[in-house]
Structures are given as C-alpha cells and as structure tokens.
Amino acid sequence: MPRMLEVSDEVRAEIGDEEADRLLAGENAPGGYDCTSCRTPGDSEQERTSTVLFVGDETAVLAFAHATCLPSQVVQVTEEQLQGAARSIAGDSQAQAAPEQAVLGVTSGLILLSGELHPALVVEPTAPIARPGTTGAGDDFLPLLIEQGFMPLPQIDSVPPVLHGWSVLLAMGQLHAILQPGTTGGSPVAWWQAHQALQVADAWRAAANKHQQVLMFAAPVGSIGRQPREDLLRDALDKAAANGKLVAATLPLAGT
C-alpha cells in the first residue's frame, strides 16, 4: 500500500532522488513509527507523515513525524545531539539512563510596549545551566546568552535590539523552534526545539505576522514561573528585570 509520506525538496536534495522515490513508493519506509516530535505512534499507511532528516557533522539520521507535528525538513544538529537522537529513534535503553538535563520552558504571551502589542517568548530553564565542560552548582544561563548577543534588560520599556542570525520558527500556526546561527556559518541549528509543536493563540500569531519578529526574554530558573495570565507574566518579567535577572532580544520570524 502506498505510504502517505511527504518528502520536502530540501530532504530530497540531501538523500537523493532515488532514495526519495523509494521512500514514496513504500519500499523502505516504515508502516508504524514513533513520531520524532511528540513521541507517540504514527502510521504512514493511515496518516500524513513527514520525513525529517537530522544532519550532523559526519552522519545523518532519517526520522519520521506526524505531518501535523512537523513539516518535512532538514534539521542541522551537533554530532553529539545526533547520536542521542539515533539512540532515541532506535529505542536504546542506554539513552534512558542518561542523567536528567535541564529543560528550557518556553511560554508565549503578548507584551504591551508604547501602546502596541508585541508577540513574546519567555524562556526559563527547569534547573541551573552550567557552562559546557564545567561542573558545579553555578548558573551561567544569562552570561551564555549575553555572549550570544542578548542584552541585559533593567526594565521593559522598549523593543530590544534585533539579534541577527537567530530566528523563531513558526509553521502552520504552531511554534516549532528557536534557531541560532550554525557554528560554521552554515544552516541555522535549533537552540530550542519543541518536543511537540506548541499551539499559539490567534492574537499572538497575528501579532507575529504583523511585526515579522518575536521578542524573546530569558531568565534563570525560579525567576518567572508558570503564570496563568499575561498580566501576571508581565509582572514577573518586570520583577526579574528590576532584579537584574532578565536578558532579551528581538528575533526575526521564520515561517507563518
């Protein structure tokens, strides 16, 4: 039975026409699979399925996702991330034994500046972020972002400067990733990627499409918390800024 596979032009360019045609013909595509985005089962014979190619420095891994979770695309990752993805796709039990890492929590909301609503993302990790290669209890989350070009924000009174090379990936009205420049000047790589694409409010999406950019605020663990309303989120942001625990940048919008 033909597979309901979607192979984007960029994936086809990477794997070649012959391999792409074999996939579309169902010769070497899976029937059932675990979605690489939401990790729940999928069936390429019953539902639209995207081919997602993870490309590292030396190797590549082809994965599958529900088309409603992710579009077919090429995702640039580090070789270390790719090995982890390969173990995860293969269901290697050793991958489950890895020590728990801090997760970046991302909240979307509208921020009022100079009488105009701007789409914003607030990023707060679930644990302190150590500088790569170091051990200890320090939290280098903000210094690492400042080194990338994010600006310390003592108060939220204007739109932060645009950080070129970074972007927010929105597809089909869902938030997929925050992208940063590739290490060698190549394609952007995911700084944060949604485990499952996040639905954003219509008003947020409309504001993002109007401005074609998104404000990103970041704070250390424990600074913001999960706020149920946008006014409470703004209060928490203002407090973090006043305490010197907020950095920000304006990121161009990628997608719609």
Secondary structure, 3 states (H helix, E strand, C coil): CCCCEECCHHHHHHHCHHHHHHHHHCCCCCCEEECCCCCCEEECCCCCEEEEEEECCCCEEEEEEECCCCCCEEEECCHHHHHHHHHHHHCCHHHHCCCCCCCEEEEEEEEEECCEEEEEEEEEECCCCCCCCCCCCCCCHHHHHHHHCCEECCCCCCCCCECCCCEEEEECCEEEEEEECCCCCCCCEEEEEEEEEEECCHHHHHHHHHHCEEEEEECCCCCCCCCCCHHHHHHHHHHHHHCCCCEEEEEEEEEC
